[in-house]
Each structure stands twice: as C-alpha cells, then as structure tokens.
Amino acid sequence: MNKLESPPQPAVPPLTIAQASCADDYDPNSMPVAKARDFIHQFLDPVTGVLRVPVRSALGRVLAEDVLSPVNVPAHRNSAMDGWALRAADLVADGETTLSEIGASFAGKPFGGKVGPGQCVRIMTGGVVPEGADTVVMQERAKASGKSVTFAAGQKAGQNVREAGEDLGAGSVALRKGRIVRPAELGLIASLGIGEVAVYRPLRVAFFSTGDELKSVGTALAEGEIYDSNRYTIHGMLARLGCEPLDMGVVRDDPALLEDAFRAAAASADVVITSGGVSVGEADFVKPMLGKLGEVVFWKIAMKPGRPLAYGKIGSAHFFGLPGNPVSVMVTFYQFVRDALLVLMGANPVAPVPTFRALCTVRLKKAPGRTEFQRGVLTRNDDGSLAVRPTGEQGSGILKSMSDANCFIILGDATGNVEPGTEVEVQLLEGVV
C-alpha cells in the first residue's frame, strides 16, 4: 500500500503536500479527478473565528455551534386539521357517531372549557386541543346540523393531533453545528424565538489573473489583447458561495510582480485563487517561486476542460492555481474548489452535488482516457423523462457554453463516443455555485 492510500497512524507525521510528488502512485500527467479531490481534502482546516449575528444576517453562513430549542415545538397539543376535537371513548366502533358541539378552538384563541362525554369542539388547524379531547376528525368526515355533529365510521383514536414537543423537545438540538443556513433554517430559528446565532466568520478569498494579454473592462484593446473575464466569474462564484472576495486585479507575467502578489494575497486571505500560469511552459518560473513561498503541487488532471491544476499552501493560506481558459476556470472551480471552500467555511457535512441519469439526444464525440465535463441543456420530454443535449461547441474558451448550460454532462474516463438515446450522467449547475 502506498503513502496516499495508507491509513493514518498516530505515531507517523501527517502527509505533507510535498510528498505527493514523490508518492509511489503519483503521476502528474494523469491524476484522476477523484484522487485529486481526495488529496486536497486531506489538508483542509476550517476557520475558527466566530461571530454572533442577527438571524437574517445568518443567511448563507455556517453555524458555529448547535442551535438548541428553548421551547417545545409545537408548544402545545394542537390540531393538524380543520374539524372537530372529541374524546375517542365516544366513538362508535362500527358506525356513525353523533355529538354536541359546545364551542370552538382557533389558532391563538383556545377553547377555555373541558370536553366531556358526548361533546365535541369545532377546531381549526393549529388550534389547541382542549382538555378532555384526544382525537380530531377532519371536517370532510363530518356533517353538522346546528350544534349536532355526526362523524363517519372508521375514525381512529389520537388521529390528527400533534403532541407538544413532537417536532422538538425543549433543550433538544434543532440545528447542528456546521449547517449552512438557508431560508428554511432562518424560519426554523425564528420559530424558536431565537434572535441571533453564532456563525463562522466569512472565508476571505483573494484572487487575481495572470497574463500580459489581459486587459481590464473599460479599457481599449490592442492587437492580441483580451478582456479579463475570469475575475468576474470567480467573484460571482465566491460571492454566491458566501465567501468574502478580495479582487487583486491582473498581475503581469513578471516573476517579481507575481511573487509580490502571492505574498500580499497570502497575507490577507485564507485562500488564494489564481487563473492562468499553471500550464506547461507558463509555470516554469511559477513553480520555483511557489516552492520558495510554500508547498504547492502542480498536476495535469485527467479531465477536459481544465487539465492543469495546482494546489497547496502559501504560508497559512490555501492555494488553488486554475487554468487560464474561461470555461476551464469555472469547471475546475465547480469540481475542486467549491467543496474545498465549503469545508474551510466550517460546513459539515458537505453534501456531494447530486448527479442523475438522462437520455442524450445527440451524438457526443469523446476519446477514452479522461473525464469530460461537457456543458449541457437539460429538458423534460412530454412523457416526463429527462433529456439532455450539449450547448454546442465545447471549446474551453467559449464562455457562452457555460452561460447557455444548466448542467454538466459527465463522461467518465472509460467512455468513448456517445450515441443518441444513450443514458448519460448529469450534474445540475443552478444552485451549486
């Protein structure tokens, strides 16, 4: 068994990033996608800084401690239906039951008396089940005539009653530490009467693009120059993930300028992300520089698009060196960076992005040997089945293919050409980043 696969032993120092390049099964020309993900996750230590914020401000943040319910939820025994509350002892076993209505219980306005033999109380959903009653019959199973109510046969004792503390008992854990706060969690916390919660501080992520050909938006282009789009997509993905983006602009292909940029980024952020400068040739002067500043591994991942990738540490900051092509930046962010950032933000567990199967409607060209993430459009057929097609040209510089897509079509390394009508693996994009 090799170093990467060996189970950790307490007496052995933890694996260092530098060891990856000399591990027995390390091949920088064909690192599988899953192996690269697993390697990265060995080195992720979540932030520890904690803030207390108002509930509304917790949206998208990660809980830094368990949220305990201070009350029973529901706080009282109540009705799950509109109907009548009664005593199960009064129900006729094999026939209709007729009882006298003595009052009503509405949500927030309970009935003040007690239900005795032969009696029932009109009750609305959420209304407190009055003393003496233990069963609710929905109004669709009853017929009222003045104050006399007849209930259909077949009712069961205790039906349609929600007991106090049935959802949460006082003192029980409502939400676990590590949970990302979504709209549902906001409502749950508010339902407990809690006004503020402890969350981890935002993850600070510094990013910049490298390349002499890059120009900022709003400036004129000279021959051979292009506008830098990568900083905009990276900013958008970081912001939607709940990070604190620190845009450091474009850094020219100059070793001194790049070293200054790396030092400044690592000093101000938890994570540093760059685009460009990690492919063959471009990284010749970046490699020794990053080796001087920290521990960084350069890979060629067995994937398309986005083959070149770097990961490591610069000082205490994590580093992700992404390719320069616009689509490759987004694909590698989705497949490697997103989950790593969630772990660093304190999220636990980090649920994998779901994948499912859909019928491909056109022929897809693919050579076996690496995993491809083709950009696709997922639709639903008239019979309810799912169908997917590529967005069109799949070049790594065609950013419109990401704009038009709502999913990835994931073709594994052993897959070759795909014929129409073949089931393929699909991963949704919307809501992921």
RATA-V311651 format. One record per backbone hydrogen bond with DSSP energy under -0.5 kcal/mol. NH is the residue of the N-H (numbers start at 1). CO is the residue of the C=O. If there is no record, write none. Layout:
nh = (NH,NH)
co = (CO,CO)
This chain:
nh = (6,12,19,20,20,21,22,23,23,26,27,30,31,36,37,38,39,40,41,42,42,43,44,45,46,47,51,53,53,55,57,58,58,59,60,61,63,64,65,67,68,69,70,73,78,79,80,83,84,85,86,87,90,91,95,97,99,100,101,102,105,106,109,115,116,119,120,121,122,123,124,126,127,128,129,130,131,133,134,135,136,137,138,139,141,142,143,145,148,149,149,150,151,152,159,161,162,163,165,166,167,168,171,172,174,174,175,178,179,181,182,186,187,188,189,190,191,192,192,193,194,197,199,199,200,201,204,205,205,206,206,207,208,209,210,211,214,215,219,225,226,228,229,232,233,234,235,236,237,238,239,240,241,242,242,243,244,245,246,247,248,248,251,254,258,259,260,261,262,263,264,265,266,267,268,268,269,270,271,272,273,274,275,276,282,283,284,285,287,288,289,290,291,292,293,294,295,296,297,299,300,301,301,302,303,304,309,310,311,312,313,314,315,315,317,318,319,320,321,322,322,327,328,329,330,331,332,333,334,335,336,337,338,340,341,342,343,344,345,346,347,348,351,356,358,359,360,361,364,369,370,371,372,373,374,374,376,377,379,381,384,387,388,389,391,398,399,401,402,403,404,405,406,407,408,409,410,410,411,411,412,415,418,421,422,424,425,426,427,428,429,430,432,433)
co = (2,9,16,16,17,18,19,19,20,23,25,27,300,32,33,34,35,36,37,38,39,40,41,43,44,344,199,51,197,195,54,54,55,56,181,58,179,198,198,175,66,172,68,168,162,127,160,123,137,121,135,119,87,88,92,151,149,118,147,120,122,109,106,131,114,116,100,85,103,83,105,79,124,106,77,128,113,130,86,86,159,84,136,82,138,139,150,148,145,99,147,143,97,141,156,158,78,161,74,163,73,73,69,169,67,172,67,63,176,61,180,182,183,184,185,186,187,188,189,190,189,53,51,197,62,49,202,203,244,204,271,246,273,249,275,251,211,226,216,222,213,215,227,229,229,230,231,232,233,234,235,236,237,238,239,238,203,243,205,245,207,246,209,252,254,255,256,257,258,259,260,261,262,263,264,265,265,204,204,318,206,320,208,322,280,279,281,282,283,284,285,286,287,288,289,290,313,294,311,309,28,299,307,31,301,371,299,321,297,319,295,317,293,313,314,270,312,272,310,274,320,396,396,325,326,327,328,329,330,331,332,332,333,336,337,338,339,340,341,343,342,178,349,426,424,386,422,388,418,413,367,302,411,304,372,409,407,389,387,385,381,379,359,377,375,395,397,398,399,399,400,401,376,376,427,374,408,425,372,409,410,412,364,360,419,358,410,356,408,354,406,406,429,429)
